[in-house]
């Protein structure tokens, strides 16, 4: 039985699990060294054990999460490993490591990084033509803006093209407050990690928050983040390399959403 489980993952302080995964893909894969994966109560939370040896993060902290559902999601990633252990195939484990080792020490900076997307959010920058793209953006993005207007009194200004438009300070403050409320929860580091990934992958904190809070379903949120790309593909055909990159981002997005949802 291997003694040091933490060495499987890179200790980098990187808040972006997708970048961490890209680095880990370049490392030789270790052989699987355990037979059983279990979940064990740890204080008010739950840990994961490999052959009765508790998992630790790359920084050697106990890998303990607040809900059984999240511990099960981590455990399932370890169960599905084959002859070799592939960290790139363990996105939830990587994000939990990121939360416990990195984000927990940089809560204010991470929250600010997420909230700043509201100043130039994807859903506020619209095409002027063609009509088909204008209609697609309106169908996908206007309900997101309506949600924040109606539920949080946060009104955002839309602009045509890429010319920057300043958003109302009170609207930006409302988003900052929503992100801060996530950070203030006992599981705030995990929530911020998931939100950071979803925001980065969609280019929109409004889409990420709407998804996290149930105002958008997962498929609708992912489609909303790719309205422009889907329009290009309909016109010119799908690009194989772009499609492969998008498939990898989709895996990370789904893992981040599952992490957030597992917190309850």
C-alpha positions as a Markdown table, in Angstrom:
| # | Residue | x | y | z |
|---|---|---|---|---|
| 1 | Unk | 0.0 | 0.0 | 0.0 |
| 2 | Unk | 1.4 | 3.3 | -1.0 |
| 3 | Unk | 2.1 | 5.7 | 1.9 |
| 4 | Unk | 2.0 | 9.1 | 0.2 |
| 5 | Unk | -1.2 | 9.5 | -1.7 |
| 6 | Unk | -0.8 | 13.3 | -2.1 |
| 7 | Unk | 1.9 | 13.0 | -4.7 |
| 8 | Unk | -0.5 | 11.8 | -7.4 |
| 9 | Unk | -1.7 | 15.4 | -7.8 |
| 10 | Unk | 0.5 | 18.4 | -8.4 |
| 11 | Unk | 0.7 | 20.9 | -5.5 |
| 12 | Unk | 0.6 | 24.2 | -7.4 |
| 13 | Unk | -1.7 | 26.7 | -5.7 |
| 14 | Unk | -3.5 | 27.0 | -9.1 |
| 15 | Unk | -7.1 | 28.0 | -8.6 |
| 16 | Unk | -8.0 | 26.9 | -12.2 |
| 17 | Unk | -8.5 | 23.1 | -12.1 |
| 18 | Unk | -8.5 | 23.0 | -16.0 |
| 19 | Unk | -5.0 | 24.4 | -16.1 |
| 20 | Unk | -4.0 | 22.0 | -13.3 |
| 21 | Unk | -5.3 | 19.1 | -15.3 |
| 22 | Unk | -3.3 | 20.2 | -18.4 |
| 23 | Unk | -0.2 | 20.1 | -16.3 |
| 24 | Unk | -1.0 | 16.8 | -14.8 |
| 25 | Unk | -1.6 | 15.3 | -18.2 |
| 26 | Unk | 2.1 | 15.7 | -18.9 |
| 27 | Unk | 3.2 | 13.6 | -15.9 |
| 28 | Unk | 3.8 | 9.8 | -16.0 |
| 29 | Unk | 0.7 | 8.1 | -14.7 |
| 30 | Unk | 1.1 | 6.1 | -11.5 |
| 31 | Unk | -0.1 | 2.5 | -11.2 |
| 32 | Unk | -3.3 | 1.9 | -9.2 |
| 33 | Unk | -2.2 | 0.7 | -5.8 |
| 34 | Unk | -5.5 | 0.1 | -3.9 |
| 35 | Unk | -8.4 | -2.3 | -4.1 |
| 36 | Unk | -11.2 | -0.7 | -2.1 |
| 37 | Unk | -12.6 | 2.8 | -1.9 |
| 38 | Unk | -14.7 | 3.8 | 1.1 |
| 39 | Unk | -16.3 | 6.8 | 2.7 |
| 40 | Unk | -15.7 | 7.4 | 6.4 |
| 41 | Unk | -17.2 | 10.0 | 8.8 |
| 42 | Unk | -14.7 | 12.7 | 9.8 |
| 43 | Unk | -16.0 | 15.0 | 12.5 |
| 44 | Unk | -18.9 | 16.9 | 10.9 |
| 45 | Unk | -17.9 | 15.8 | 7.4 |
| 46 | Unk | -16.8 | 12.8 | 5.3 |
| 47 | Unk | -13.5 | 11.6 | 4.1 |
| 48 | Unk | -12.5 | 9.1 | 1.4 |
| 49 | Unk | -10.3 | 6.1 | 2.2 |
| 50 | Unk | -8.3 | 3.9 | -0.1 |
| 51 | Unk | -7.9 | 0.4 | 1.5 |
| 52 | Unk | -8.7 | 2.1 | 4.8 |
| 53 | Unk | -6.0 | 4.8 | 4.3 |
| 54 | Unk | -7.5 | 8.3 | 4.3 |
| 55 | Unk | -7.0 | 10.5 | 1.3 |
| 56 | Unk | -5.0 | 13.7 | 1.8 |
| 57 | Unk | -4.7 | 16.7 | -0.5 |
| 58 | Unk | -1.3 | 17.5 | -2.3 |
| 59 | Unk | -0.6 | 19.9 | 0.7 |
| 60 | Unk | -1.1 | 16.9 | 3.0 |
| 61 | Unk | -4.4 | 18.2 | 4.5 |
| 62 | Unk | -7.1 | 15.7 | 5.2 |
| 63 | Unk | -9.5 | 15.5 | 2.3 |
| 64 | Unk | -12.7 | 16.0 | 4.2 |
| 65 | Unk | -15.9 | 17.4 | 2.6 |
| 66 | Unk | -19.1 | 18.5 | 4.3 |
| 67 | Unk | -21.6 | 16.1 | 2.6 |
| 68 | Unk | -21.8 | 12.4 | 1.9 |
| 69 | Unk | -22.9 | 13.2 | -1.7 |
| 70 | Unk | -19.7 | 15.0 | -2.4 |
| 71 | Unk | -17.5 | 12.4 | -0.7 |
| 72 | Unk | -19.3 | 9.8 | -2.9 |
| 73 | Unk | -18.5 | 11.8 | -6.0 |
| 74 | Unk | -14.8 | 11.9 | -5.1 |
| 75 | Unk | -14.9 | 8.2 | -4.2 |
| 76 | Unk | -16.5 | 7.2 | -7.5 |
| 77 | Unk | -13.6 | 8.9 | -9.4 |
| 78 | Unk | -11.1 | 6.7 | -7.6 |
| 79 | Unk | -13.2 | 3.6 | -8.1 |
| 80 | Unk | -13.4 | 4.0 | -11.8 |
| 81 | Unk | -9.6 | 4.2 | -12.3 |
| 82 | Unk | -8.1 | 1.3 | -14.3 |
| 83 | Unk | -4.6 | 0.0 | -14.2 |
| 84 | Unk | -3.2 | 3.5 | -14.0 |
| 85 | Unk | -4.5 | 6.5 | -12.0 |
| 86 | Unk | -5.2 | 9.4 | -14.3 |
| 87 | Unk | -5.8 | 12.7 | -12.5 |
| 88 | Unk | -7.1 | 14.3 | -15.7 |
| 89 | Unk | -10.1 | 11.8 | -15.3 |
| 90 | Unk | -10.7 | 13.0 | -11.7 |
| 91 | Unk | -12.0 | 16.6 | -12.1 |
| 92 | Unk | -14.0 | 16.6 | -8.8 |
| 93 | Unk | -11.1 | 15.4 | -6.8 |
| 94 | Unk | -8.9 | 18.0 | -8.4 |
| 95 | Unk | -11.4 | 20.8 | -7.6 |
| 96 | Unk | -11.7 | 19.6 | -4.0 |
| 97 | Unk | -7.9 | 19.7 | -3.7 |
| 98 | Unk | -7.9 | 23.2 | -5.2 |
| 99 | Unk | -10.5 | 24.4 | -2.8 |
| 100 | Unk | -8.9 | 23.0 | 0.3 |
| 101 | Unk | -5.3 | 23.8 | -0.5 |
| 102 | Unk | -5.7 | 27.0 | -2.5 |
| 103 | Unk | -9.0 | 28.8 | -2.5 |
| 104 | Unk | -9.5 | 28.4 | 1.3 |
| 105 | Unk | -6.4 | 30.6 | 1.7 |
| 106 | Unk | -7.4 | 33.1 | -0.9 |
| 107 | Unk | -11.2 | 33.5 | -0.4 |
| 108 | Unk | -11.4 | 37.3 | -0.9 |
| 109 | Unk | -9.2 | 37.2 | -4.0 |
| 110 | Unk | -11.1 | 34.3 | -5.5 |
| 111 | Unk | -14.5 | 36.0 | -4.8 |
| 112 | Unk | -13.3 | 39.2 | -6.4 |
| 113 | Unk | -12.0 | 37.3 | -9.4 |
| 114 | Unk | -15.4 | 35.8 | -10.0 |
| 115 | Unk | -17.4 | 38.9 | -9.4 |
| 116 | Unk | -15.3 | 41.0 | -11.8 |
| 117 | Unk | -16.8 | 39.1 | -14.7 |
| 118 | Unk | -20.0 | 41.1 | -14.2 |
| 119 | Unk | -18.3 | 44.2 | -15.4 |
| 120 | Unk | -17.9 | 42.8 | -18.9 |
| 121 | Unk | -20.2 | 39.7 | -18.9 |
| 122 | Unk | -20.7 | 37.7 | -22.0 |
| 123 | Unk | -24.5 | 38.1 | -22.0 |
| 124 | Unk | -24.3 | 41.9 | -22.2 |
| 125 | Unk | -22.4 | 42.1 | -25.6 |
| 126 | Unk | -24.7 | 41.4 | -28.5 |
| 127 | Unk | -24.3 | 41.1 | -32.2 |
| 128 | Unk | -26.0 | 43.6 | -34.6 |
| 129 | Unk | -26.3 | 41.0 | -37.4 |
| 130 | Unk | -27.2 | 38.5 | -38.8 |
| 131 | Unk | -30.7 | 38.3 | -37.6 |
| 132 | Unk | -30.4 | 34.6 | -36.8 |
| 133 | Unk | -27.5 | 35.3 | -34.4 |
| 134 | Unk | -29.3 | 38.3 | -32.8 |
| 135 | Unk | -32.3 | 36.1 | -32.2 |
| 136 | Unk | -30.3 | 33.2 | -30.8 |
| 137 | Unk | -28.4 | 35.5 | -28.4 |
| 138 | Unk | -31.7 | 37.1 | -27.3 |
| 139 | Unk | -33.3 | 33.7 | -26.6 |
| 140 | Unk | -30.4 | 32.4 | -24.6 |
| 141 | Unk | -29.2 | 35.5 | -22.8 |
| 142 | Unk | -32.2 | 37.8 | -22.1 |
| 143 | Unk | -33.8 | 35.3 | -19.6 |
| 144 | Unk | -30.5 | 35.4 | -17.7 |
| 145 | Unk | -30.7 | 39.2 | -17.4 |
| 146 | Unk | -34.4 | 39.1 | -16.6 |
| 147 | Unk | -33.6 | 36.7 | -13.7 |
| 148 | Unk | -31.1 | 39.1 | -12.1 |
| 149 | Unk | -33.4 | 42.1 | -12.7 |
| 150 | Unk | -36.4 | 40.4 | -11.2 |
| 151 | Unk | -34.8 | 38.5 | -8.4 |
| 152 | Unk | -31.9 | 40.8 | -7.3 |
| 153 | Unk | -32.8 | 44.2 | -8.7 |
| 154 | Unk | -29.6 | 44.1 | -10.8 |
| 155 | Unk | -30.1 | 45.6 | -14.2 |
| 156 | Unk | -27.4 | 45.2 | -16.8 |
| 157 | Unk | -26.9 | 47.3 | -19.9 |
| 158 | Unk | -26.4 | 45.5 | -23.2 |
| 159 | Unk | -24.2 | 46.8 | -26.0 |
| 160 | Unk | -23.8 | 46.0 | -29.6 |
| 161 | Unk | -20.4 | 44.8 | -30.6 |
| 162 | Unk | -17.3 | 44.8 | -28.4 |
| 163 | Unk | -17.2 | 48.4 | -27.3 |
| 164 | Unk | -17.0 | 48.4 | -23.5 |
| 165 | Unk | -20.1 | 49.6 | -21.6 |
| 166 | Unk | -20.0 | 50.5 | -17.9 |
| 167 | Unk | -22.6 | 48.7 | -15.8 |
| 168 | Unk | -24.6 | 50.3 | -13.0 |
| 169 | Unk | -22.6 | 50.3 | -9.8 |
| 170 | Unk | -25.5 | 49.0 | -7.9 |
| 171 | Unk | -25.8 | 46.0 | -10.2 |
| 172 | Unk | -22.1 | 45.2 | -9.8 |
| 173 | Unk | -22.5 | 45.5 | -6.1 |
| 174 | Unk | -25.5 | 43.0 | -6.2 |
| 175 | Unk | -23.3 | 40.4 | -7.9 |
| 176 | Unk | -20.4 | 41.0 | -5.5 |
| 177 | Unk | -22.9 | 40.5 | -2.6 |
| 178 | Unk | -24.1 | 37.2 | -4.1 |
| 179 | Unk | -20.6 | 35.9 | -4.6 |
| 180 | Unk | -19.7 | 37.1 | -1.1 |
| 181 | Unk | -22.6 | 35.2 | 0.4 |
| 182 | Unk | -21.3 | 32.0 | -1.2 |
| 183 | Unk | -17.9 | 32.6 | 0.3 |
| 184 | Unk | -19.4 | 33.3 | 3.7 |
| 185 | Unk | -20.9 | 29.8 | 4.0 |
| 186 | Unk | -19.0 | 27.1 | 5.9 |
| 187 | Unk | -18.3 | 25.3 | 2.6 |
| 188 | Unk | -17.5 | 28.6 | 0.9 |
| 189 | Unk | -14.1 | 27.4 | -0.5 |
| 190 | Unk | -15.7 | 24.6 | -2.3 |
| 191 | Unk | -18.6 | 26.8 | -3.6 |
| 192 | Unk | -16.2 | 29.4 | -4.8 |
| 193 | Unk | -14.1 | 26.8 | -6.6 |
| 194 | Unk | -17.1 | 25.5 | -8.5 |
| 195 | Unk | -18.3 | 29.0 | -9.3 |
| 196 | Unk | -14.8 | 30.0 | -10.5 |
| 197 | Unk | -14.6 | 27.1 | -12.9 |
| 198 | Unk | -18.2 | 27.6 | -14.2 |
| 199 | Unk | -17.6 | 31.4 | -14.6 |
| 200 | Unk | -14.3 | 30.9 | -16.4 |
| 201 | Unk | -15.6 | 28.3 | -18.7 |
| 202 | Unk | -18.7 | 30.2 | -19.7 |
| 203 | Unk | -17.2 | 33.7 | -19.6 |
| 204 | Unk | -20.2 | 34.8 | -17.6 |
| 205 | Unk | -20.7 | 35.0 | -13.8 |
| 206 | Unk | -24.4 | 35.7 | -14.6 |
| 207 | Unk | -24.7 | 32.3 | -16.3 |
| 208 | Unk | -22.7 | 30.6 | -13.6 |
| 209 | Unk | -24.8 | 32.0 | -10.8 |
| 210 | Unk | -28.1 | 31.4 | -12.6 |
| 211 | Unk | -27.1 | 27.7 | -13.0 |
| 212 | Unk | -25.9 | 27.4 | -9.4 |
| 213 | Unk | -29.1 | 28.9 | -8.0 |
| 214 | Unk | -31.4 | 26.9 | -10.3 |
| 215 | Unk | -32.6 | 29.6 | -12.6 |
| 216 | Unk | -31.0 | 27.8 | -15.5 |
| 217 | Unk | -30.6 | 24.1 | -16.2 |
| 218 | Unk | -27.2 | 22.7 | -17.1 |
| 219 | Unk | -27.8 | 22.2 | -20.8 |
| 220 | Unk | -29.4 | 25.6 | -21.1 |
| 221 | Unk | -26.4 | 27.2 | -19.4 |
| 222 | Unk | -23.8 | 25.4 | -21.5 |
| 223 | Unk | -25.7 | 26.3 | -24.7 |
| 224 | Unk | -26.0 | 29.9 | -23.6 |
| 225 | Unk | -22.2 | 30.1 | -23.2 |
| 226 | Unk | -21.7 | 28.8 | -26.8 |
| 227 | Unk | -24.4 | 30.7 | -28.8 |
| 228 | Unk | -21.8 | 32.4 | -31.0 |
| 229 | Unk | -19.7 | 29.3 | -31.6 |
| 230 | Unk | -22.8 | 27.2 | -32.4 |
| 231 | Unk | -23.9 | 29.9 | -34.9 |
| 232 | Unk | -20.5 | 29.7 | -36.6 |
| 233 | Unk | -20.7 | 25.9 | -36.7 |
| 234 | Unk | -24.1 | 26.0 | -38.3 |
| 235 | Unk | -22.8 | 28.3 | -41.0 |
| 236 | Unk | -19.4 | 26.8 | -41.7 |
| 237 | Unk | -19.4 | 23.4 | -40.1 |
| 238 | Unk | -17.9 | 22.0 | -36.9 |
| 239 | Unk | -14.1 | 22.4 | -36.4 |
| 240 | Unk | -12.7 | 19.1 | -35.1 |
| 241 | Unk | -10.0 | 20.7 | -32.9 |
| 242 | Unk | -12.5 | 23.2 | -31.4 |
| 243 | Unk | -15.0 | 20.5 | -30.8 |
| 244 | Unk | -12.4 | 18.4 | -28.9 |
| 245 | Unk | -11.5 | 21.4 | -26.8 |
| 246 | Unk | -15.1 | 22.1 | -26.1 |
| 247 | Unk | -15.7 | 18.5 | -25.1 |
| 248 | Unk | -12.9 | 18.8 | -22.5 |
| 249 | Unk | -14.3 | 22.0 | -21.2 |
| 250 | Unk | -17.7 | 20.4 | -20.9 |
| 251 | Unk | -16.3 | 17.6 | -18.7 |
| 252 | Unk | -14.9 | 20.3 | -16.4 |
| 253 | Unk | -18.1 | 22.3 | -16.4 |
| 254 | Unk | -20.2 | 19.3 | -15.5 |
| 255 | Unk | -17.8 | 18.3 | -12.7 |
| 256 | Unk | -18.0 | 21.8 | -11.3 |
| 257 | Unk | -21.8 | 21.8 | -11.4 |
| 258 | Unk | -21.9 | 18.4 | -9.8 |
| 259 | Unk | -19.5 | 19.5 | -7.1 |
| 260 | Unk | -21.7 | 22.6 | -6.3 |
| 261 | Unk | -24.9 | 20.5 | -6.4 |
| 262 | Unk | -23.5 | 17.9 | -4.1 |
| 263 | Unk | -23.0 | 20.5 | -1.4 |
| 264 | Unk | -26.8 | 20.7 | -1.1 |
